[in-house]
Amino acid sequence: MKPGIHPPYGPVVFRDRAAGYAFLTRSTATSDKTVEWEDGNTYPVIDVEISSASHPFYTGTARVLDTAGRVERFERRYGKRGGGR
């Protein structure tokens, strides 16, 4: 890697305020806001709208879409597509 062209890579806290969940990781993202972490150190904090603690896929509340029914409904409404196109 070329020295001096990459942003600093350091510890950052990502906080999901909706779920009340935060985790400490390393990132090049920075923030002016800080938070005192469980280890007593102060780290920059980035608030996110969604994380694995609140995303429907990870929490098990995701809905399964009926894609076959949608295709059939579309074909009934608009007809099947011709084979020559």
Buried (B, 14 or more C-beta within 10 A) or exposed (E): EEEEEEEEEEEBBBBBEEBEBBEBEEBEEEBEEEBEBEEEEEBBBBBBEEBEBBEEEEEEEEEEEEEEEEEEEEEEEEEEEEEEE
